[in-house]
């Protein structure tokens, strides 16, 4: 399940499954107060912009016994 947060309102939306490959894009900025660069993944849906909190992709780590 993917979790998105509306950029303007902060409202969270859950989507069944995962975001399609290539659907998101990265936005970068500079926080002058903390003097650091930041970046976040965003996606557009229905003409609205959302931050990607969780893309819904589950990662699997293979150990030596799993190979």
N, C-alpha and C positions, 0 to 999 in steps of 0.2 A: 504494500500500500504506500503510495506517495503522499507526502504532506507538503502543502504549499501555504504561504502566508502572503496575503494581499499587501502590496507595497504601501499603499496609502492608508488603509483602514486597520491593518494588522489582523484581519479576520483569517482564521485558518480553515483550509479546505483539505479534505482527504479524498484521494482518488484510488479506486481499486486498481491493483496491478502496479506497474511501474511506468515512469515517463518514457515515451518513445525515444530511441537513440537520436541524438542531435536536436531534440526539442528545446533544450536549454541553451542559454548563452551566459557568458561571464561579464559582470559589471565590476569595474575597479574604481577605487577612490582613494583619497588621502585624508586621514583624520589628523587635522592640525593640532588639536589639543593633546593627543597621545603621540603625535609625530610618527605615525605608522601607516603603511599601505594596507588596504583591506580589499577583499574581493568576495563576491557572492554569486551563486548561480541563480539565474532568473528564467522565467518562462512566461509566454503570453498565452492567455486563454480567453476566448470570447472578448477580445479587445482590452482586457485588463492585464496588468503586470503583477506577477507573484514571485516571491523569493522561494527557492527550493529549500525546504527544511530537511526533507528526506526524499530521495528520488525513487525509493521503493525497490531498488536493486539489492538483492541479498548476495553477499560475497561468501564464498566457501574457500576455506583454507585446507589444502591437502597436506597431510603428514606423510611420513615415510611409508607407513602401513597402507595408506590410501592410494598410492600411485600404482 
